């Protein structure tokens, strides 16, 4: 057997025997886990106990002394086998035969983990305990966990900044909030699963996550809860929380690829205060309290994504909203699909937006829809706002349960061939300054007017269909350009 090398604990100064080949050893006096480095101590490191020496959790062992201990261990082991063990093994083998052979596995158990200031720790294994998985962590600590299955009340509760943790093929289950940390936490996870009864991650500002083929799940709280400047990049991962998948503050950057799913059973799937930027390639965002809930300055660019809420608004935001969706769906089962405020810009390509109301905005909302996109209101208005609305459709449609498009003033509607605006109680309705330019399109008001405006109309519907009850209603005599258009219904002047 290997002969232990006599050393001193760099933390408390007690005798610390080190078995050759060991990467870590636990001091039986101070109970700290000591990392063994087989190299000469750097010039700036003074051993603890010497003048200027500081406590540490890294033990530097001279390579020559370690080699001598290994040679001595091999000699002692050989003598032992020849004199004592070999006759015993021969006797046992003769008695019980080949069944006497058994596998033998030894392991250094590094849990709970201790990582000092500027230290790097690598661990693996299976462990279950009543305390934190990471007992202590210092500033700039780096922890790498691989091929592990861990269970405890918490993973870590630390105030040390600049903490960096990497997980690979790791399963962690906790009964409380799993990971509570300070600012500048950097986390990388691949092929891992995190399940907590409380919140999974509860972090301060400037957290940075990269997830790949990883599941994060909170049974009763939030999967991820952070403060400002949070960055989340995820690939083929699932983030689930009863209260919410992600709940954060301002300046949130979200990147999702390869079918990620962010879901919430009770609350919003993703909630931020302001300044959220999201890029999504495939996957699903679904929350009982809304898919995306935020305030101002929200940018969302998605392809092949499902955005949904069974009860609430799928997307709820205020001003400075920019949405670009391709081959996607936005649906609400119990409210408007999209609710936004002023200065919002929505671009849809082969995308369906559907709710009890389609899109609800205020002033200055712009909608551009192409490639068979649909905005559908099952019971309410397809696209509603106040002044300065702009609608541009090309091979797309707006369908309303009551009205299709409704605004107050300065409403501009441009319809290219193959477009359709239709509703049960009126297609287009404004109070003043209505500008409609349609070519090869269909405007259908159902039991209501095809186009209804009070003053300053500028209407041209060419080579298309205009119908309603009446087809056109204005507050004064006006002659629109209806060249080549089939008109079904009267043209009425009501002052």
Secondary structure per residue as TSV (DSSP state, phi and psi in degrees):
chain	resnum	aa	ss	phi	psi
A	1	X	-	360.0	155.0
A	2	X	-	-67.1	141.1
A	3	X	-	-87.6	122.9
A	4	X	-	-61.1	144.8
A	5	X	B	-94.9	128.5
A	6	X	-	-73.3	127.5
A	7	X	-	-145.4	176.1
A	8	X	B	-116.1	137.7
A	9	X	-	-62.6	125.8
A	10	X	T	-72.6	-6.8
A	11	X	T	-96.6	-47.8
A	12	X	T	-116.5	-12.3
A	13	X	-	87.4	2.5
A	14	X	-	-74.9	161.3
A	15	X	B	-60.4	136.2
A	16	X	-	-139.1	94.2
A	17	X	-	-69.2	133.9
A	18	X	B	-120.0	120.1
A	19	X	-	-76.3	128.5
A	20	X	T	-53.9	133.9
A	21	X	T	95.6	-14.2
A	22	X	-	-72.2	135.8
A	23	X	S	-90.3	-25.8
A	24	X	E	-143.5	152.6
A	25	X	E	-148.1	142.7
A	26	X	E	-99.7	125.8
A	27	X	-	-72.2	127.3
A	28	X	T	-78.7	-6.4
A	29	X	T	-96.5	-53.9
A	30	X	T	-95.3	-8.4
A	31	X	-	66.8	13.8
A	32	X	-	-82.7	145.5
A	33	X	E	-85.7	119.6
A	34	X	E	-103.9	128.3
A	35	X	E	-84.7	130.8
A	36	X	E	-98.8	124.2
A	37	X	E	-116.8	115.5
A	38	X	E	-84.2	86.0
A	39	X	S	-169.5	161.2
A	40	X	-	-70.1	144.2
A	41	X	-	-61.9	139.0
A	42	X	-	-57.1	153.7
A	43	X	T	-57.7	-29.1
A	44	X	T	-87.8	3.2
A	45	X	-	-104.8	118.5
A	46	X	-	-104.2	128.2
A	47	X	-	-55.9	142.6
A	48	X	T	-61.6	134.5
A	49	X	T	104.7	-20.9
A	50	X	S	-92.0	158.5
A	51	X	T	-55.8	125.9
A	52	X	T	85.5	-2.8
A	53	X	-	-74.0	139.2
A	54	X	-	-117.7	147.3
A	55	X	-	-59.0	143.3
A	56	X	-	-148.0	165.8
A	57	X	S	-113.6	20.7
A	58	X	E	-121.5	125.2
A	59	X	E	-107.4	121.6
A	60	X	E	-96.3	123.8
A	61	X	E	-113.8	130.1
A	62	X	-	-62.0	127.4
A	63	X	H	-56.9	-36.8
A	64	X	H	-65.5	-41.7
A	65	X	H	-66.0	-37.8
A	66	X	H	-66.5	-41.6
A	67	X	H	-62.9	-40.5
A	68	X	H	-63.0	-40.2
A	69	X	H	-65.8	-38.0
A	70	X	H	-65.7	-40.9
A	71	X	H	-64.7	-42.6
A	72	X	H	-63.0	-37.3
A	73	X	H	-66.5	-38.8
A	74	X	H	-65.8	-41.1
A	75	X	H	-63.4	-46.9
A	76	X	H	-61.4	-40.0
A	77	X	H	-65.7	-39.7
A	78	X	H	-64.0	-44.1
A	79	X	H	-61.1	-43.2
A	80	X	H	-61.9	-43.4
A	81	X	I	-65.2	-41.1
A	82	X	I	-67.1	-45.4
A	83	X	I	-80.2	-43.0
A	84	X	I	-115.7	-50.3
A	85	X	I	-74.2	-38.6
A	86	X	H	-60.6	-49.2
A	87	X	H	-58.9	-37.2
A	88	X	H	-64.9	-43.3
A	89	X	H	-65.2	-39.8
A	90	X	H	-62.2	-42.4
A	91	X	H	-64.4	-43.4
A	92	X	H	-65.0	-40.5
A	93	X	H	-63.0	-39.3
A	94	X	H	-67.2	-31.9
A	95	X	H	-78.3	-44.3
A	96	X	H	-116.1	-5.7
A	97	X	G	72.7	-157.6
A	98	X	G	-65.2	-16.3
A	99	X	G	-68.6	-11.0
A	100	X	G	-74.0	-15.6
A	101	X	-	-77.2	130.3
A	102	X	-	-136.8	148.0
A	103	X	-	-76.0	145.9
A	104	X	-	-127.2	126.1
A	105	X	-	-128.7	127.0
A	106	X	-	-114.6	151.3
A	107	X	-	-148.5	142.8
A	108	X	-	-89.3	122.8
A	109	X	-	-95.0	105.3
A	110	X	-	-90.6	4.5
A	111	X	-	-97.0	147.0
A	112	X	S	-69.6	154.5
A	113	X	E	-82.8	138.6
A	114	X	E	-125.7	128.0
A	115	X	E	-133.5	115.9
A	116	X	-	-81.4	-175.7
A	117	X	T	-61.6	129.1
A	118	X	T	61.3	18.7
A	119	X	-	-94.6	159.3
A	120	X	E	-122.8	129.9
A	121	X	E	-126.5	133.8
A	122	X	E	-121.7	126.6
A	123	X	E	-139.3	161.7
A	124	X	E	-160.0	159.7
A	125	X	E	134.1	-176.3
A	126	X	E	-110.3	133.4
A	127	X	E	-153.7	143.0
A	128	X	E	-137.9	129.4
A	129	X	-	-147.0	173.5
A	130	X	S	-97.2	-5.3
A	131	X	S	-115.5	-175.1
A	132	X	-	-62.8	146.1
A	133	X	S	-66.5	-39.3
A	134	X	E	-104.5	106.8
A	135	X	E	-72.8	-36.2
A	136	X	E	-154.0	147.0
A	137	X	E	-146.4	134.2
A	138	X	-	-99.4	175.4
A	139	X	T	-60.9	140.0
A	140	X	T	62.3	25.6
A	141	X	-	-75.8	140.5
A	142	X	E	-122.5	122.6
A	143	X	E	-121.3	129.7
A	144	X	E	-121.4	122.1
A	145	X	E	-120.3	130.3
A	146	X	E	-137.4	142.5
A	147	X	E	50.5	57.0
A	148	X	E	-132.0	154.0
A	149	X	E	-132.2	113.7
A	150	X	E	-127.8	145.1
A	151	X	E	-145.3	128.7
A	152	X	E	-166.4	172.4
A	153	X	S	-61.9	-43.5
A	154	X	-	-141.0	159.6
A	155	X	S	-85.6	-51.6
A	156	X	E	-157.8	147.3
A	157	X	E	-137.9	94.6
A	158	X	-	-132.1	152.9
A	159	X	-	-108.8	5.1
A	160	X	-	-74.3	127.7
A	161	X	S	-82.1	165.7
A	162	X	S	58.5	38.3
A	163	X	-	-80.5	133.9
A	164	X	E	-124.8	122.7
A	165	X	E	-128.2	132.4
A	166	X	E	-121.1	129.3
A	167	X	E	-118.6	135.8
A	168	X	E	-139.8	117.6
A	169	X	E	55.5	56.7
A	170	X	E	-124.0	139.4
A	171	X	E	-119.6	124.9
A	172	X	E	-128.8	134.1
A	173	X	E	-131.0	128.0
A	174	X	E	-130.4	157.1
A	175	X	S	-95.1	-9.9
A	176	X	S	-128.3	-164.5
A	177	X	-	-59.2	124.5
A	178	X	S	-71.9	-52.8
A	179	X	E	-129.9	103.7
A	180	X	E	-111.2	119.9
A	181	X	E	-142.3	172.4
A	182	X	-	-92.1	-149.5
A	183	X	S	-78.7	158.3
A	184	X	S	59.6	41.0
A	185	X	-	-82.9	129.2
A	186	X	E	-114.1	123.9
A	187	X	E	-128.3	133.2
A	188	X	E	-126.2	131.2
A	189	X	E	-140.0	134.0
A	190	X	E	-135.9	128.3
A	191	X	S	58.7	36.4
A	192	X	-	-122.0	163.9
A	193	X	E	-135.0	129.7
A	194	X	E	-124.0	119.4
A	195	X	E	-129.1	125.4
A	196	X	E	-131.8	145.8
A	197	X	S	-71.6	-36.2
A	198	X	S	-93.4	-152.1
A	199	X	-	-65.0	150.7
A	200	X	S	-84.6	-55.7
A	201	X	E	-121.1	126.6
A	202	X	E	-129.9	99.3
A	203	X	E	-126.4	159.6
A	204	X	-	-81.7	-157.3
A	205	X	S	-76.3	162.6
A	206	X	S	61.3	37.0
A	207	X	-	-79.1	150.3
A	208	X	E	-137.3	114.1
A	209	X	E	-116.5	140.5
A	210	X	E	-130.8	118.1
A	211	X	E	-120.0	137.9
A	212	X	E	-137.2	123.6
A	213	X	S	48.6	49.9
A	214	X	-	-129.7	146.3
A	215	X	E	-115.8	131.2
A	216	X	E	-123.0	121.3
A	217	X	E	-139.8	128.8
A	218	X	E	-110.5	127.3
A	219	X	S	-75.2	-32.0
A	220	X	S	-127.5	-12.7
A	221	X	S	-128.7	-137.1
A	222	X	E	-99.8	140.7
A	223	X	E	-69.2	-46.7
A	224	X	E	-136.6	124.5
A	225	X	E	-131.1	121.6
A	226	X	-	-140.3	172.6
A	227	X	-	-102.6	-165.5
A	228	X	S	-58.9	162.8
A	229	X	S	63.7	45.6
A	230	X	-	-94.4	137.7
A	231	X	E	-122.3	129.7
A	232	X	E	-132.4	119.3
A	233	X	E	-117.6	126.5
A	234	X	E	-138.4	141.6
A	235	X	E	-129.9	125.7
A	236	X	S	48.4	45.5
A	237	X	-	-123.5	162.9
A	238	X	E	-127.0	130.2
A	239	X	E	-125.4	116.6
A	240	X	E	-130.2	136.2
A	241	X	E	-146.2	141.5
A	242	X	S	-63.1	-45.0
A	243	X	S	-85.9	-27.9
A	244	X	E	175.1	151.2
A	245	X	E	-79.3	-50.6
A	246	X	E	-133.7	126.4
A	247	X	E	-129.9	113.8
A	248	X	-	-143.1	-176.0
A	249	X	-	-105.0	-136.6
A	250	X	S	-86.3	165.4
A	251	X	S	57.6	60.0
A	252	X	E	-106.9	127.4
A	253	X	E	-115.0	125.0
A	254	X	E	-125.6	127.6
A	255	X	E	-130.3	120.6
A	256	X	E	-125.1	136.3
A	257	X	E	-137.6	155.5
A	258	X	E	56.5	54.4
A	259	X	E	72.5	37.9
A	260	X	E	-68.3	153.0
A	261	X	E	-128.6	123.9
A	262	X	E	-118.8	114.4
A	263	X	E	-136.0	154.5
A	264	X	E	-140.7	135.0
A	265	X	S	-77.8	-34.3
A	266	X	S	-117.5	-35.3
A	267	X	S	-115.8	-164.6
A	268	X	-	-66.8	143.5
A	269	X	S	-67.1	-48.1
A	270	X	E	-131.2	124.5
A	271	X	E	-132.6	133.3
A	272	X	-	-143.3	158.3
A	273	X	S	-78.4	-53.3
A	274	X	S	-161.7	166.4
A	275	X	-	67.3	40.9
A	276	X	E	-96.3	134.1
A	277	X	E	-123.5	125.9
A	278	X	E	-132.7	133.2
A	279	X	E	-125.8	121.2
A	280	X	E	-129.8	128.6
A	281	X	E	-119.6	95.4
A	282	X	E	78.9	159.6
A	283	X	E	110.8	-166.1
A	284	X	E	-142.7	136.1
A	285	X	E	-122.0	114.4
A	286	X	E	-143.8	122.2
A	287	X	E	-140.8	141.2
A	288	X	T	-62.5	-30.7
A	289	X	T	-98.4	20.1
A	290	X	-	114.5	151.9
A	291	X	S	-81.5	-52.7
A	292	X	E	-123.7	125.3
A	293	X	E	-128.7	119.2
A	294	X	-	-155.6	178.4
A	295	X	-	-107.4	-121.9
A	296	X	S	-81.7	162.7
A	297	X	-	59.0	65.6
A	298	X	E	-117.8	123.5
A	299	X	E	-119.8	127.4
A	300	X	E	-133.8	123.1
A	301	X	E	-123.9	117.7
A	302	X	E	-139.7	149.6
A	303	X	E	-133.2	128.0
A	304	X	E	63.1	36.8
A	305	X	E	-114.1	144.6
A	306	X	E	-104.7	120.3
A	307	X	E	-117.1	118.6
A	308	X	E	-149.7	155.8
A	309	X	E	-148.7	129.4
A	310	X	S	-72.4	-29.2
A	311	X	S	-118.9	-36.4
A	312	X	S	-109.1	-176.8
A	313	X	-	-64.5	134.1
A	314	X	S	-67.7	-45.9
A	315	X	E	-126.7	123.5
A	316	X	E	-129.2	118.1
A	317	X	-	-149.5	-178.3
A	318	X	-	-118.0	-117.6
A	319	X	S	-87.8	166.2
A	320	X	S	56.0	52.7
A	321	X	E	-104.2	128.9
A	322	X	E	-127.8	121.6
A	323	X	E	-127.3	127.7
A	324	X	E	-130.9	114.3
A	325	X	E	-128.1	137.8
A	326	X	E	-130.3	133.9
A	327	X	S	52.9	45.2
A	328	X	-	-132.0	175.1
A	329	X	E	-136.8	143.5
A	330	X	E	-128.3	113.9
A	331	X	E	-135.2	145.5
A	332	X	E	-131.5	133.7
A	333	X	S	-87.6	-13.6
A	334	X	S	-138.2	7.9
A	335	X	S	-156.8	-171.7
A	336	X	-	-66.2	147.0
A	337	X	S	-69.9	-45.9
A	338	X	E	-132.7	129.9
A	339	X	E	-124.0	122.7
A	340	X	-	-140.2	176.1
A	341	X	-	-118.4	-151.7
A	342	X	S	-69.1	159.4
A	343	X	S	56.0	48.1
A	344	X	-	-109.9	143.5
A	345	X	E	-130.2	115.9
A	346	X	E	-119.1	125.1
A	347	X	E	-124.9	125.3
A	348	X	E	-125.6	136.6
A	349	X	E	-133.9	118.8
A	350	X	S	49.0	47.8
A	351	X	-	-130.6	142.0
A	352	X	E	-110.6	129.7
A	353	X	E	-116.8	119.6
A	354	X	E	-144.8	134.0
A	355	X	E	-161.5	-172.8
A	356	X	S	-59.3	-35.7
A	357	X	S	-122.5	153.8
A	358	X	S	-80.4	-78.6
A	359	X	E	-125.9	124.0
A	360	X	E	-112.9	121.0
A	361	X	-	-135.0	-170.8
A	362	X	-	-122.0	-120.6
A	363	X	T	-90.8	151.4
A	364	X	T	67.0	29.8
A	365	X	-	-92.5	131.5
A	366	X	E	-115.7	135.2
A	367	X	E	-126.7	125.5
A	368	X	E	-124.9	121.2
A	369	X	E	-131.0	132.3
A	370	X	E	-137.5	173.9
A	371	X	T	52.9	55.1
A	372	X	T	64.8	27.9
A	373	X	-	-70.6	152.6
A	374	X	E	-135.9	135.7
A	375	X	E	-114.1	116.2
A	376	X	E	-125.2	128.2
A	377	X	E	-111.4	120.3
A	378	X	S	-73.5	-34.1
A	379	X	S	-130.6	-17.3
A	380	X	S	-114.3	-143.7
A	381	X	-	-93.9	138.6
A	382	X	S	-66.1	-53.2
A	383	X	E	-139.1	113.1
A	384	X	E	-126.4	145.3
A	385	X	-	-167.5	-162.2
A	386	X	S	-111.5	-111.6
A	387	X	S	-94.0	157.8
A	388	X	S	71.1	25.9
A	389	X	-	-74.3	143.1
A	390	X	E	-132.0	128.5
A	391	X	E	-125.5	128.6
A	392	X	E	-133.4	110.4
A	393	X	E	-116.7	138.6
A	394	X	E	-139.3	111.5
A	395	X	S	52.4	46.4
A	396	X	-	-142.5	171.6
A	397	X	E	-145.4	153.4
A	398	X	E	-123.9	123.7
A	399	X	E	-125.6	126.1
A	400	X	E	-114.2	148.4
A	401	X	S	-74.4	-34.2
A	402	X	S	-112.0	-68.8
A	403	X	-	-123.7	154.8
A	404	X	S	-85.8	-53.1
A	405	X	E	-130.2	129.5
A	406	X	E	-141.5	127.4
A	407	X	-	-144.1	-178.2
A	408	X	S	-99.3	-64.6
A	409	X	E	-142.1	160.9
A	410	X	E	54.0	50.8
A	411	X	E	-98.5	127.9
A	412	X	E	-119.6	125.8
A	413	X	E	-126.1	122.5
A	414	X	E	-122.0	123.7
A	415	X	E	-122.2	119.1
A	416	X	-	-88.9	168.8
A	417	X	T	-53.0	141.0
A	418	X	T	86.7	4.1
A	419	X	-	-95.6	157.6
A	420	X	E	-146.6	133.5
A	421	X	E	-124.3	116.5
A	422	X	E	-147.6	147.2
A	423	X	E	-160.0	170.3
A	424	X	S	-80.2	-29.9
A	425	X	B	-124.0	22.3
A	426	X	-	137.8	133.4
A	427	X	S	-85.4	-58.0
A	428	X	E	-128.2	126.4
A	429	X	E	-137.6	124.9
A	430	X	-	-139.5	167.9
A	431	X	S	-92.1	-46.4
A	432	X	E	-150.5	160.9
A	433	X	E	53.6	60.8
A	434	X	E	-96.8	123.6
A	435	X	E	-120.0	112.7
A	436	X	E	-120.8	123.4
A	437	X	E	-126.7	101.8
A	438	X	E	-123.2	137.2
A	439	X	E	-137.4	114.3
A	440	X	S	68.4	28.6
A	441	X	-	-117.6	170.6
A	442	X	E	-122.0	127.8
A	443	X	E	-119.4	115.6
A	444	X	E	-128.4	116.2
A	445	X	-	-94.4	-4.7
A	446	X	B	62.8	-127.8
A	447	X	T	-78.4	-8.0
A	448	X	S	-107.2	-173.7
A	449	X	-	-71.4	146.5
A	450	X	S	-66.1	-51.9
A	451	X	E	-133.8	129.1
A	452	X	E	-130.2	122.2
A	453	X	-	-147.6	156.7
A	454	X	S	-95.1	-45.1
A	455	X	B	-146.4	161.8
A	456	X	-	52.1	51.5
A	457	X	-	-81.3	151.6
A	458	X	E	-140.5	94.5
A	459	X	E	-122.5	126.5
A	460	X	E	-137.2	114.3
A	461	X	E	-123.6	103.5
A	462	X	E	-114.1	139.0
A	463	X	S	52.9	40.4
A	464	X	S	-140.8	-148.6
A	465	X	E	-131.2	132.8
A	466	X	E	-132.6	115.8
A	467	X	E	-146.5	153.0
A	468	X	S	169.4	-172.7
A	469	X	S	-130.3	83.8
A	470	X	S	-84.6	177.4
A	471	X	S	-69.4	-40.9
A	472	X	E	-140.9	132.3
A	473	X	E	-134.3	124.1
A	474	X	E	-130.3	171.9
A	475	X	S	-91.1	-5.0
A	476	X	S	-152.0	166.6
A	477	X	-	-61.7	127.2
A	478	X	-	-150.3	138.6
A	479	X	-	-111.4	106.9
A	480	X	-	-81.7	167.7
A	481	X	B	-90.8	106.3
A	482	X	-	-118.7	35.5
A	483	X	T	-59.2	124.0
A	484	X	T	69.8	14.4
A	485	X	-	-102.8	138.1
A	486	X	E	-84.5	117.3
A	487	X	E	-106.2	124.9
A	488	X	E	-120.9	107.6
A	489	X	S	123.2	162.8
A	490	X	-	-82.1	164.5
A	491	X	E	-108.9	116.2
A	492	X	E	-117.7	138.9
A	493	X	E	-109.4	119.4
A	494	X	-	-127.4	113.4
A	495	X	-	-83.5	360.0
